[in-house]
Amino acid sequence: MSSAPLTGRKVLIITVSAFSVIIAVNLLLAIKAVGTFPGLETKNSYVASQRFEAERAAQLALGWTAEAAIERGSLVLRFTDKAGRPVRPDTLQSTLGRATHTGDDQTPAFAYDGSAFRAPVDLAPGNWNLRLIATAEDGTQFRQRIVLYLRHGA
């Protein structure tokens, strides 16, 4: 144990050191958070909100359901109608990636086999998001985000 008295200078050094560590950690976490942010979903949320209900009603009127799964190294995507019959959209755009960053994003090269779309993928374990935009013959867009969780790589 030191017999030196606790002076104002020592208290100042302790206080400045403690706050320096806190500020440095906060800055590091803020920089990491901003650096991994994937970006905006829409440029103007107000304009998007004005169209949301009409677009949602049109999508629901299609009666489509989309399901995705990983089967033997392939991403399998199935669209069905209300009766459970396969549906083939006119166009299909998709992005497969992580929820937290865009570094692992990929665009699956889907091929239609008569009942489902299939694309070869090489995925690490964890959470993945498949973001879809499919267009019906009448031009109605079907948008959906499907969460896939992989326990083992695919």
Helices and strands as residue ranges (DSSP letters): H 8-36, H 45-62, E 65-71, E 74-80, E 91-97, E 111-112, E 117-120, E 126-135, E 141-150
